[in-house]
Amino acid sequence: MKCIDLYLRIRKDKIGYLRFILEGYDGLAQLTTIDAGQGLVRLLFPGSRYNEVLSLLDGVAVDINVQHYA
């Protein structure tokens, strides 16, 4: 199973919120904070769940001001 790394920049005060949401979806993705001050996070998830992760991010994009980083 191939895992995907997705780097995002989000509102720094919403890092915990996104982590909580991901945990609520039965560990859909693992969130690692790269730079809390800049809101830079990494999501690690199985490739088979790519569409689910993108769908979730679309749903919360406005709340967390998500930007694809790399």
Secondary structure, 3 states (H helix, E strand, C coil): CCEEEEEEECCHHHHHHHHHHHHHCCCCCEEEEEEHHHCEEEEEEEHHHHHHHHHHHHHHHHHHCCEECC
